[in-house]
């Protein structure tokens, strides 16, 4: 996704560039895992095309496999309200159990 990295960096203010590590897309929702090289990696949540919309919220930090329910609730009840349940479950699993711990 090299086309949107400039827009994402601008949205994050005071970040010169971002490296897109992964992206997830379902219906009109996008989640982009980015590394800014100045802070923790984060998952940016978008409703609509990331090159045309600002992110709604960021999920960042370290989570354990026991945090899956907490992360899912945070996603669904937070600023990503309305996100499709399948995508929210996918990301909650991914950040808690799908990566090397």
PDB file as gemmi writes it, atoms N, CA and C in Angstrom:
CRYST1    1.000    1.000    1.000  90.00  90.00  90.00 P 1                      
ATOM      1  N   UNK A   1       0.804  -1.197   0.000  1.00  0.00           N  
ATOM      2  CA  UNK A   1       0.000   0.000   0.000  1.00  0.00           C  
ATOM      3  C   UNK A   1       0.848   1.262   0.000  1.00  0.00           C  
ATOM      4  N   UNK A   2       1.839   1.360  -0.830  1.00  0.00           N  
ATOM      5  CA  UNK A   2       2.713   2.530  -0.799  1.00  0.00           C  
ATOM      6  C   UNK A   2       2.005   3.836  -1.122  1.00  0.00           C  
ATOM      7  N   UNK A   3       0.901   3.780  -1.820  1.00  0.00           N  
ATOM      8  CA  UNK A   3       0.197   4.991  -2.219  1.00  0.00           C  
ATOM      9  C   UNK A   3      -0.324   5.750  -1.005  1.00  0.00           C  
ATOM     10  N   UNK A   4      -0.798   5.047   0.001  1.00  0.00           N  
ATOM     11  CA  UNK A   4      -1.429   5.734   1.125  1.00  0.00           C  
ATOM     12  C   UNK A   4      -0.477   6.052   2.269  1.00  0.00           C  
ATOM     13  N   UNK A   5       0.750   5.596   2.230  1.00  0.00           N  
ATOM     14  CA  UNK A   5       1.639   5.820   3.367  1.00  0.00           C  
ATOM     15  C   UNK A   5       1.836   7.299   3.649  1.00  0.00           C  
ATOM     16  N   UNK A   6       1.892   8.114   2.623  1.00  0.00           N  
ATOM     17  CA  UNK A   6       2.053   9.553   2.825  1.00  0.00           C  
ATOM     18  C   UNK A   6       0.839  10.133   3.542  1.00  0.00           C  
ATOM     19  N   UNK A   7      -0.364   9.743   3.115  1.00  0.00           N  
ATOM     20  CA  UNK A   7      -1.582  10.240   3.751  1.00  0.00           C  
ATOM     21  C   UNK A   7      -1.672   9.783   5.208  1.00  0.00           C  
ATOM     22  N   UNK A   8      -1.307   8.537   5.463  1.00  0.00           N  
ATOM     23  CA  UNK A   8      -1.355   8.013   6.835  1.00  0.00           C  
ATOM     24  C   UNK A   8      -0.357   8.761   7.707  1.00  0.00           C  
ATOM     25  N   UNK A   9       0.840   8.989   7.214  1.00  0.00           N  
ATOM     26  CA  UNK A   9       1.844   9.744   7.977  1.00  0.00           C  
ATOM     27  C   UNK A   9       1.334  11.141   8.303  1.00  0.00           C  
ATOM     28  N   UNK A  10       0.688  11.783   7.358  1.00  0.00           N  
ATOM     29  CA  UNK A  10       0.130  13.118   7.607  1.00  0.00           C  
ATOM     30  C   UNK A  10      -0.962  13.067   8.673  1.00  0.00           C  
ATOM     31  N   UNK A  11      -1.767  12.039   8.654  1.00  0.00           N  
ATOM     32  CA  UNK A  11      -2.830  11.900   9.649  1.00  0.00           C  
ATOM     33  C   UNK A  11      -2.274  11.712  11.055  1.00  0.00           C  
ATOM     34  N   UNK A  12      -1.101  11.123  11.160  1.00  0.00           N  
ATOM     35  CA  UNK A  12      -0.502  10.855  12.472  1.00  0.00           C  
ATOM     36  C   UNK A  12       0.285  12.042  13.017  1.00  0.00           C  
ATOM     37  N   UNK A  13       0.357  13.139  12.305  1.00  0.00           N  
ATOM     38  CA  UNK A  13       1.032  14.368  12.755  1.00  0.00           C  
ATOM     39  C   UNK A  13       2.413  14.083  13.353  1.00  0.00           C  
ATOM     40  N   UNK A  14       3.350  14.856  12.981  1.00  0.00           N  
ATOM     41  CA  UNK A  14       4.723  14.766  13.484  1.00  0.00           C  
ATOM     42  C   UNK A  14       5.402  13.433  13.192  1.00  0.00           C  
ATOM     43  N   UNK A  15       4.909  12.700  12.224  1.00  0.00           N  
ATOM     44  CA  UNK A  15       5.535  11.452  11.806  1.00  0.00           C  
ATOM     45  C   UNK A  15       5.980  11.647  10.364  1.00  0.00           C  
ATOM     46  N   UNK A  16       7.253  11.434  10.124  1.00  0.00           N  
ATOM     47  CA  UNK A  16       7.779  11.656   8.771  1.00  0.00           C  
ATOM     48  C   UNK A  16       7.305  10.606   7.782  1.00  0.00           C  
ATOM     49  N   UNK A  17       7.264   9.360   8.227  1.00  0.00           N  
ATOM     50  CA  UNK A  17       6.846   8.294   7.324  1.00  0.00           C  
ATOM     51  C   UNK A  17       6.295   7.126   8.137  1.00  0.00           C  
ATOM     52  N   UNK A  18       5.572   6.285   7.460  1.00  0.00           N  
ATOM     53  CA  UNK A  18       5.071   5.062   8.080  1.00  0.00           C  
ATOM     54  C   UNK A  18       5.399   3.886   7.182  1.00  0.00           C  
ATOM     55  N   UNK A  19       5.550   2.767   7.815  1.00  0.00           N  
ATOM     56  CA  UNK A  19       5.734   1.514   7.093  1.00  0.00           C  
ATOM     57  C   UNK A  19       4.468   0.692   7.324  1.00  0.00           C  
ATOM     58  N   UNK A  20       3.789   0.339   6.258  1.00  0.00           N  
ATOM     59  CA  UNK A  20       2.599  -0.496   6.381  1.00  0.00           C  
ATOM     60  C   UNK A  20       3.066  -1.942   6.503  1.00  0.00           C  
ATOM     61  N   UNK A  21       2.751  -2.553   7.644  1.00  0.00           N  
ATOM     62  CA  UNK A  21       3.171  -3.921   7.909  1.00  0.00           C  
ATOM     63  C   UNK A  21       2.138  -4.936   7.436  1.00  0.00           C  
ATOM     64  N   UNK A  22       0.874  -4.603   7.634  1.00  0.00           N  
ATOM     65  CA  UNK A  22      -0.226  -5.478   7.238  1.00  0.00           C  
ATOM     66  C   UNK A  22      -1.452  -4.616   7.005  1.00  0.00           C  
ATOM     67  N   UNK A  23      -2.383  -5.164   6.259  1.00  0.00           N  
ATOM     68  CA  UNK A  23      -3.662  -4.475   6.116  1.00  0.00           C  
ATOM     69  C   UNK A  23      -4.773  -5.508   6.084  1.00  0.00           C  
ATOM     70  N   UNK A  24      -5.915  -5.093   6.569  1.00  0.00           N  
ATOM     71  CA  UNK A  24      -7.102  -5.932   6.628  1.00  0.00           C  
ATOM     72  C   UNK A  24      -8.245  -5.126   6.024  1.00  0.00           C  
ATOM     73  N   UNK A  25      -9.109  -5.808   5.298  1.00  0.00           N  
ATOM     74  CA  UNK A  25     -10.213  -5.101   4.647  1.00  0.00           C  
ATOM     75  C   UNK A  25     -11.430  -6.012   4.655  1.00  0.00           C  
ATOM     76  N   UNK A  26     -12.553  -5.457   5.054  1.00  0.00           N  
ATOM     77  CA  UNK A  26     -13.816  -6.182   5.016  1.00  0.00           C  
ATOM     78  C   UNK A  26     -14.925  -5.167   4.821  1.00  0.00           C  
ATOM     79  N   UNK A  27     -15.701  -5.371   3.778  1.00  0.00           N  
ATOM     80  CA  UNK A  27     -16.745  -4.428   3.395  1.00  0.00           C  
ATOM     81  C   UNK A  27     -16.119  -3.045   3.218  1.00  0.00           C  
ATOM     82  N   UNK A  28     -16.626  -2.020   3.908  1.00  0.00           N  
ATOM     83  CA  UNK A  28     -16.044  -0.682   3.753  1.00  0.00           C  
ATOM     84  C   UNK A  28     -15.130  -0.309   4.918  1.00  0.00           C  
ATOM     85  N   UNK A  29     -14.649  -1.309   5.641  1.00  0.00           N  
ATOM     86  CA  UNK A  29     -13.740  -1.087   6.773  1.00  0.00           C  
ATOM     87  C   UNK A  29     -12.329  -1.537   6.407  1.00  0.00           C  
ATOM     88  N   UNK A  30     -11.361  -0.758   6.857  1.00  0.00           N  
ATOM     89  CA  UNK A  30      -9.948  -1.060   6.634  1.00  0.00           C  
ATOM     90  C   UNK A  30      -9.213  -0.928   7.966  1.00  0.00           C  
ATOM     91  N   UNK A  31      -8.289  -1.822   8.190  1.00  0.00           N  
ATOM     92  CA  UNK A  31      -7.411  -1.724   9.352  1.00  0.00           C  
ATOM     93  C   UNK A  31      -5.993  -1.873   8.828  1.00  0.00           C  
ATOM     94  N   UNK A  32      -5.163  -0.910   9.158  1.00  0.00           N  
ATOM     95  CA  UNK A  32      -3.793  -0.900   8.666  1.00  0.00           C  
ATOM     96  C   UNK A  32      -2.838  -0.948   9.857  1.00  0.00           C  
ATOM     97  N   UNK A  33      -1.983  -1.952   9.866  1.00  0.00           N  
ATOM     98  CA  UNK A  33      -0.959  -2.103  10.897  1.00  0.00           C  
ATOM     99  C   UNK A  33       0.274  -1.331  10.423  1.00  0.00           C  
ATOM    100  N   UNK A  34       0.656  -0.307  11.188  1.00  0.00           N  
ATOM    101  CA  UNK A  34       1.761   0.556  10.772  1.00  0.00           C  
ATOM    102  C   UNK A  34       2.870   0.620  11.811  1.00  0.00           C  
ATOM    103  N   UNK A  35       4.048   0.885  11.307  1.00  0.00           N  
ATOM    104  CA  UNK A  35       5.205   1.153  12.147  1.00  0.00           C  
ATOM    105  C   UNK A  35       5.685   2.553  11.795  1.00  0.00           C  
ATOM    106  N   UNK A  36       5.736   3.434  12.788  1.00  0.00           N  
ATOM    107  CA  UNK A  36       6.181   4.805  12.557  1.00  0.00           C  
ATOM    108  C   UNK A  36       7.662   4.978  12.861  1.00  0.00           C  
ATOM    109  N   UNK A  37       8.250   3.993  13.494  1.00  0.00           N  
ATOM    110  CA  UNK A  37       9.644   4.024  13.928  1.00  0.00           C  
ATOM    111  C   UNK A  37       9.900   5.078  15.005  1.00  0.00           C  
ATOM    112  N   UNK A  38       8.826   5.647  15.563  1.00  0.00           N  
ATOM    113  CA  UNK A  38       8.975   6.583  16.687  1.00  0.00           C  
ATOM    114  C   UNK A  38       8.081   6.189  17.859  1.00  0.00           C  
ATOM    115  N   UNK A  39       7.212   5.211  17.655  1.00  0.00           N  
ATOM    116  CA  UNK A  39       6.344   4.739  18.732  1.00  0.00           C  
ATOM    117  C   UNK A  39       6.003   3.279  18.460  1.00  0.00           C  
ATOM    118  N   UNK A  40       5.198   2.690  19.351  1.00  0.00           N  
ATOM    119  CA  UNK A  40       4.768   1.310  19.148  1.00  0.00           C  
ATOM    120  C   UNK A  40       4.023   1.165  17.831  1.00  0.00           C  
ATOM    121  N   UNK A  41       4.091  -0.031  17.272  1.00  0.00           N  
ATOM    122  CA  UNK A  41       3.265  -0.326  16.106  1.00  0.00           C  
ATOM    123  C   UNK A  41       1.812  -0.149  16.498  1.00  0.00           C  
ATOM    124  N   UNK A  42       0.987   0.209  15.543  1.00  0.00           N  
ATOM    125  CA  UNK A  42      -0.426   0.393  15.836  1.00  0.00           C  
ATOM    126  C   UNK A  42      -1.302  -0.063  14.695  1.00  0.00           C  
ATOM    127  N   UNK A  43      -2.549  -0.321  15.028  1.00  0.00           N  
ATOM    128  CA  UNK A  43      -3.571  -0.686  14.061  1.00  0.00           C  
ATOM    129  C   UNK A  43      -4.513   0.499  13.917  1.00  0.00           C  
ATOM    130  N   UNK A  44      -4.557   1.083  12.743  1.00  0.00           N  
ATOM    131  CA  UNK A  44      -5.417   2.224  12.472  1.00  0.00           C  
ATOM    132  C   UNK A  44      -6.719   1.716  11.856  1.00  0.00           C  
ATOM    133  N   UNK A  45      -7.834   2.162  12.393  1.00  0.00           N  
ATOM    134  CA  UNK A  45      -9.152   1.719  11.941  1.00  0.00           C  
ATOM    135  C   UNK A  45      -9.790   2.801  11.077  1.00  0.00           C  
ATOM    136  N   UNK A  46     -10.247   2.395   9.912  1.00  0.00           N  
ATOM    137  CA  UNK A  46     -10.883   3.311   8.964  1.00  0.00           C  
ATOM    138  C   UNK A  46     -12.240   2.785   8.543  1.00  0.00           C  
ATOM    139  N   UNK A  47     -13.193   3.664   8.445  1.00  0.00           N  
ATOM    140  CA  UNK A  47     -14.452   3.351   7.769  1.00  0.00           C  
ATOM    141  C   UNK A  47     -14.385   4.109   6.455  1.00  0.00           C  
ATOM    142  N   UNK A  48     -14.161   3.383   5.396  1.00  0.00           N  
ATOM    143  CA  UNK A  48     -13.956   3.987   4.089  1.00  0.00           C  
ATOM    144  C   UNK A  48     -12.493   3.967   3.688  1.00  0.00           C  
ATOM    145  N   UNK A  49     -12.232   4.378   2.505  1.00  0.00           N  
ATOM    146  CA  UNK A  49     -10.907   4.366   1.901  1.00  0.00           C  
ATOM    147  C   UNK A  49      -9.908   5.173   2.744  1.00  0.00           C  
ATOM    148  N   UNK A  50      -8.829   4.539   3.205  1.00  0.00           N  
ATOM    149  CA  UNK A  50      -7.836   5.245   4.036  1.00  0.00           C  
ATOM    150  C   UNK A  50      -7.156   6.422   3.338  1.00  0.00           C  
ATOM    151  N   UNK A  51      -7.134   6.420   2.024  1.00  0.00           N  
ATOM    152  CA  UNK A  51      -6.508   7.545   1.329  1.00  0.00           C  
ATOM    153  C   UNK A  51      -7.433   8.763   1.274  1.00  0.00           C  
ATOM    154  N   UNK A  52      -8.706   8.570   1.630  1.00  0.00           N  
ATOM    155  CA  UNK A  52      -9.677   9.659   1.574  1.00  0.00           C  
ATOM    156  C   UNK A  52     -10.318   9.978   2.921  1.00  0.00           C  
ATOM    157  N   UNK A  53     -10.067   9.156   3.921  1.00  0.00           N  
ATOM    158  CA  UNK A  53     -10.680   9.327   5.236  1.00  0.00           C  
ATOM    159  C   UNK A  53      -9.624   9.284   6.327  1.00  0.00           C  
ATOM    160  N   UNK A  54      -9.873   9.990   7.402  1.00  0.00           N  
ATOM    161  CA  UNK A  54      -8.993   9.911   8.563  1.00  0.00           C  
ATOM    162  C   UNK A  54      -9.324   8.662   9.370  1.00  0.00           C  
ATOM    163  N   UNK A  55      -8.337   8.167  10.088  1.00  0.00           N  
ATOM    164  CA  UNK A  55      -8.580   6.991  10.914  1.00  0.00           C  
ATOM    165  C   UNK A  55      -9.510   7.366  12.069  1.00  0.00           C  
ATOM    166  N   UNK A  56     -10.263   6.391  12.532  1.00  0.00           N  
ATOM    167  CA  UNK A  56     -11.206   6.601  13.626  1.00  0.00           C  
ATOM    168  C   UNK A  56     -10.551   6.400  14.988  1.00  0.00           C  
ATOM    169  N   UNK A  57      -9.688   5.393  15.064  1.00  0.00           N  
ATOM    170  CA  UNK A  57      -9.039   5.069  16.327  1.00  0.00           C  
ATOM    171  C   UNK A  57      -7.792   4.250  16.055  1.00  0.00           C  
ATOM    172  N   UNK A  58      -6.963   4.150  17.068  1.00  0.00           N  
ATOM    173  CA  UNK A  58      -5.734   3.356  16.990  1.00  0.00           C  
ATOM    174  C   UNK A  58      -5.771   2.305  18.087  1.00  0.00           C  
ATOM    175  N   UNK A  59      -5.368   1.097  17.754  1.00  0.00           N  
ATOM    176  CA  UNK A  59      -5.164   0.041  18.736  1.00  0.00           C  
ATOM    177  C   UNK A  59      -3.661  -0.193  18.784  1.00  0.00           C  
ATOM    178  N   UNK A  60      -3.069   0.073  19.922  1.00  0.00           N  
ATOM    179  CA  UNK A  60      -1.614  -0.070  20.054  1.00  0.00           C  
ATOM    180  C   UNK A  60      -1.293  -0.679  21.402  1.00  0.00           C  
ATOM    181  N   UNK A  61      -0.094  -1.169  21.525  1.00  0.00           N  
ATOM    182  CA  UNK A  61       0.355  -1.748  22.777  1.00  0.00           C  
ATOM    183  C   UNK A  61       0.480  -3.247  22.666  1.00  0.00           C  
ATOM    184  N   UNK A  62       0.897  -3.847  23.755  1.00  0.00           N  
ATOM    185  CA  UNK A  62       1.095  -5.289  23.799  1.00  0.00           C  
ATOM    186  C   UNK A  62      -0.087  -5.948  24.505  1.00  0.00           C  
ATOM    187  N   UNK A  63      -0.560  -7.028  23.935  1.00  0.00           N  
ATOM    188  CA  UNK A  63      -1.667  -7.774  24.504  1.00  0.00           C  
ATOM    189  C   UNK A  63      -1.277  -9.241  24.616  1.00  0.00           C  
ATOM    190  N   UNK A  64      -1.811  -9.904  25.627  1.00  0.00           N  
ATOM    191  CA  UNK A  64      -1.556 -11.333  25.794  1.00  0.00           C  
ATOM    192  C   UNK A  64      -2.729 -12.107  25.216  1.00  0.00           C  
ATOM    193  N   UNK A  65      -2.560 -13.413  25.119  1.00  0.00           N  
ATOM    194  CA  UNK A  65      -3.631 -14.240  24.564  1.00  0.00           C  
ATOM    195  C   UNK A  65      -4.887 -14.194  25.427  1.00  0.00           C  
ATOM    196  N   UNK A  66      -4.750 -13.840  26.691  1.00  0.00           N  
ATOM    197  CA  UNK A  66      -5.905 -13.738  27.585  1.00  0.00           C  
ATOM    198  C   UNK A  66      -6.671 -12.428  27.412  1.00  0.00           C  
ATOM    199  N   UNK A  67      -6.158 -11.509  26.641  1.00  0.00           N  
ATOM    200  CA  UNK A  67      -6.783 -10.196  26.449  1.00  0.00           C  
ATOM    201  C   UNK A  67      -7.764 -10.138  25.279  1.00  0.00           C  
ATOM    202  N   UNK A  68      -8.018 -11.250  24.622  1.00  0.00           N  
ATOM    203  CA  UNK A  68      -8.833 -11.224  23.403  1.00  0.00           C  
ATOM    204  C   UNK A  68     -10.218 -10.611  23.634  1.00  0.00           C  
ATOM    205  N   UNK A  69     -10.909 -11.012  24.680  1.00  0.00           N  
ATOM    206  CA  UNK A  69     -12.245 -10.450  24.954  1.00  0.00           C  
ATOM    207  C   UNK A  69     -12.174  -8.951  25.232  1.00  0.00           C  
ATOM    208  N   UNK A  70     -11.170  -8.535  25.992  1.00  0.00           N  
ATOM    209  CA  UNK A  70     -10.988  -7.120  26.293  1.00  0.00           C  
ATOM    210  C   UNK A  70     -10.771  -6.320  25.014  1.00  0.00           C  
ATOM    211  N   UNK A  71      -9.906  -6.819  24.147  1.00  0.00           N  
ATOM    212  CA  UNK A  71      -9.608  -6.123  22.890  1.00  0.00           C  
ATOM    213  C   UNK A  71     -10.862  -6.067  22.013  1.00  0.00           C  
ATOM    214  N   UNK A  72     -11.582  -7.170  21.912  1.00  0.00           N  
ATOM    215  CA  UNK A  72     -12.802  -7.200  21.108  1.00  0.00           C  
ATOM    216  C   UNK A  72     -13.810  -6.175  21.627  1.00  0.00           C  
ATOM    217  N   UNK A  73     -14.021  -6.141  22.917  1.00  0.00           N  
ATOM    218  CA  UNK A  73     -14.964  -5.184  23.504  1.00  0.00           C  
ATOM    219  C   UNK A  73     -14.491  -3.750  23.262  1.00  0.00           C  
ATOM    220  N   UNK A  74     -13.201  -3.513  23.399  1.00  0.00           N  
ATOM    221  CA  UNK A  74     -12.650  -2.178  23.162  1.00  0.00           C  
ATOM    222  C   UNK A  74     -12.895  -1.724  21.727  1.00  0.00           C  
ATOM    223  N   UNK A  75     -12.723  -2.628  20.798  1.00  0.00           N  
ATOM    224  CA  UNK A  75     -12.932  -2.297  19.387  1.00  0.00           C  
ATOM    225  C   UNK A  75     -14.413  -2.004  19.134  1.00  0.00           C  
ATOM    226  N   UNK A  76     -15.287  -2.892  19.574  1.00  0.00           N  
ATOM    227  CA  UNK A  76     -16.713  -2.762  19.281  1.00  0.00           C  
ATOM    228  C   UNK A  76     -17.381  -1.607  20.018  1.00  0.00           C  
ATOM    229  N   UNK A  77     -16.921  -1.307  21.219  1.00  0.00           N  
ATOM    230  CA  UNK A  77     -17.556  -0.262  22.023  1.00  0.00           C  
ATOM    231  C   UNK A  77     -16.873   1.094  21.896  1.00  0.00           C  
ATOM    232  N   UNK A  78     -15.727   1.118  21.264  1.00  0.00           N  
ATOM    233  CA  UNK A  78     -14.958   2.355  21.153  1.00  0.00           C  
ATOM    234  C   UNK A  78     -15.309   3.136  19.906  1.00  0.00           C  
ATOM    235  N   UNK A  79     -14.335   3.824  19.391  1.00  0.00           N  
ATOM    236  CA  UNK A  79     -14.542   4.697  18.233  1.00  0.00           C  
ATOM    237  C   UNK A  79     -14.726   3.933  16.932  1.00  0.00           C  
ATOM    238  N   UNK A  80     -14.548   2.617  16.964  1.00  0.00           N  
ATOM    239  CA  UNK A  80     -14.789   1.802  15.763  1.00  0.00           C  
ATOM    240  C   UNK A  80     -16.182   1.171  15.838  1.00  0.00           C  
ATOM    241  N   UNK A  81     -17.043   1.797  16.593  1.00  0.00           N  
ATOM    242  CA  UNK A  81     -18.413   1.289  16.739  1.00  0.00           C  
ATOM    243  C   UNK A  81     -19.042   1.124  15.355  1.00  0.00           C  
ATOM    244  N   UNK A  82     -19.691  -0.008  15.151  1.00  0.00           N  
ATOM    245  CA  UNK A  82     -20.294  -0.307  13.861  1.00  0.00           C  
ATOM    246  C   UNK A  82     -19.430  -1.182  12.982  1.00  0.00           C  
ATOM    247  N   UNK A  83     -18.208  -1.464  13.421  1.00  0.00           N  
ATOM    248  CA  UNK A  83     -17.328  -2.334  12.653  1.00  0.00           C  
ATOM    249  C   UNK A  83     -17.985  -3.711  12.533  1.00  0.00           C  
ATOM    250  N   UNK A  84     -17.889  -4.358  11.391  1.00  0.00           N  
ATOM    251  CA  UNK A  84     -18.464  -5.699  11.263  1.00  0.00           C  
ATOM    252  C   UNK A  84     -17.872  -6.649  12.321  1.00  0.00           C  
ATOM    253  N   UNK A  85     -18.739  -7.442  12.929  1.00  0.00           N  
ATOM    254  CA  UNK A  85     -18.304  -8.343  14.003  1.00  0.00           C  
ATOM    255  C   UNK A  85     -17.188  -9.278  13.550  1.00  0.00           C  
ATOM    256  N   UNK A  86     -17.276  -9.770  12.322  1.00  0.00           N  
ATOM    257  CA  UNK A  86     -16.257 -10.694  11.824  1.00  0.00           C  
ATOM    258  C   UNK A  86     -14.882 -10.039  11.780  1.00  0.00           C  
ATOM    259  N   UNK A  87     -14.819  -8.791  11.365  1.00  0.00           N  
ATOM    260  CA  UNK A  87     -13.545  -8.085  11.293  1.00  0.00           C  
ATOM    261  C   UNK A  87     -13.029  -7.762  12.697  1.00  0.00           C  
ATOM    262  N   UNK A  88     -13.903  -7.344  13.584  1.00  0.00           N  
ATOM    263  CA  UNK A  88     -13.497  -7.052  14.963  1.00  0.00           C  
ATOM    264  C   UNK A  88     -12.945  -8.312  15.628  1.00  0.00           C  
ATOM    265  N   UNK A  89     -13.608  -9.442  15.429  1.00  0.00           N  
ATOM    266  CA  UNK A  89     -13.125 -10.712  16.008  1.00  0.00           C  
ATOM    267  C   UNK A  89     -11.777 -11.097  15.409  1.00  0.00           C  
ATOM    268  N   UNK A  90     -11.630 -10.895  14.108  1.00  0.00           N  
ATOM    269  CA  UNK A  90     -10.373 -11.219  13.425  1.00  0.00           C  
ATOM    270  C   UNK A  90      -9.213 -10.416  14.020  1.00  0.00           C  
ATOM    271  N   UNK A  91      -9.399  -9.127  14.188  1.00  0.00           N  
ATOM    272  CA  UNK A  91      -8.327  -8.276  14.707  1.00  0.00           C  
ATOM    273  C   UNK A  91      -8.045  -8.601  16.170  1.00  0.00           C  
ATOM    274  N   UNK A  92      -9.087  -8.812  16.970  1.00  0.00           N  
ATOM    275  CA  UNK A  92      -8.886  -9.160  18.376  1.00  0.00           C  
ATOM    276  C   UNK A  92      -8.080 -10.454  18.495  1.00  0.00           C  
ATOM    277  N   UNK A  93      -8.394 -11.441  17.675  1.00  0.00           N  
ATOM    278  CA  UNK A  93      -7.633 -12.676  17.685  1.00  0.00           C  
ATOM    279  C   UNK A  93      -6.203 -12.420  17.205  1.00  0.00           C  
ATOM    280  N   UNK A  94      -6.067 -11.667  16.155  1.00  0.00           N  
ATOM    281  CA  UNK A  94      -4.755 -11.426  15.560  1.00  0.00           C  
ATOM    282  C   UNK A  94      -3.791 -10.762  16.544  1.00  0.00           C  
ATOM    283  N   UNK A  95      -4.242  -9.733  17.259  1.00  0.00           N  
ATOM    284  CA  UNK A  95      -3.328  -9.007  18.154  1.00  0.00           C  
ATOM    285  C   UNK A  95      -3.072  -9.758  19.457  1.00  0.00           C  
ATOM    286  N   UNK A  96      -3.913 -10.746  19.786  1.00  0.00           N  
ATOM    287  CA  UNK A  96      -3.713 -11.466  21.048  1.00  0.00           C  
ATOM    288  C   UNK A  96      -3.158 -12.857  20.866  1.00  0.00           C  
ATOM    289  N   UNK A  97      -3.559 -13.543  19.816  1.00  0.00           N  
ATOM    290  CA  UNK A  97      -3.144 -14.935  19.640  1.00  0.00           C  
ATOM    291  C   UNK A  97      -2.451 -15.221  18.319  1.00  0.00           C  
ATOM    292  N   UNK A  98      -2.595 -14.333  17.362  1.00  0.00           N  
ATOM    293  CA  UNK A  98      -2.097 -14.606  16.020  1.00  0.00           C  
ATOM    294  C   UNK A  98      -0.665 -14.211  15.775  1.00  0.00           C  
ATOM    295  N   UNK A  99      -0.055 -13.557  16.734  1.00  0.00           N  
ATOM    296  CA  UNK A  99       1.333 -13.131  16.550  1.00  0.00           C  
ATOM    297  C   UNK A  99       2.232 -13.826  17.558  1.00  0.00           C  
ATOM    298  N   UNK A 100       3.494 -13.823  17.285  1.00  0.00           N  
ATOM    299  CA  UNK A 100       4.454 -14.398  18.232  1.00  0.00           C  
ATOM    300  C   UNK A 100       4.411 -13.615  19.525  1.00  0.00           C  
ATOM    301  N   UNK A 101       4.363 -14.282  20.604  1.00  0.00           N  
ATOM    302  CA  UNK A 101       4.306 -13.631  21.920  1.00  0.00           C  
ATOM    303  C   UNK A 101       5.695 -13.467  22.497  1.00  0.00           C  
TER     304      UNK A 101                                                      
END                                                                             
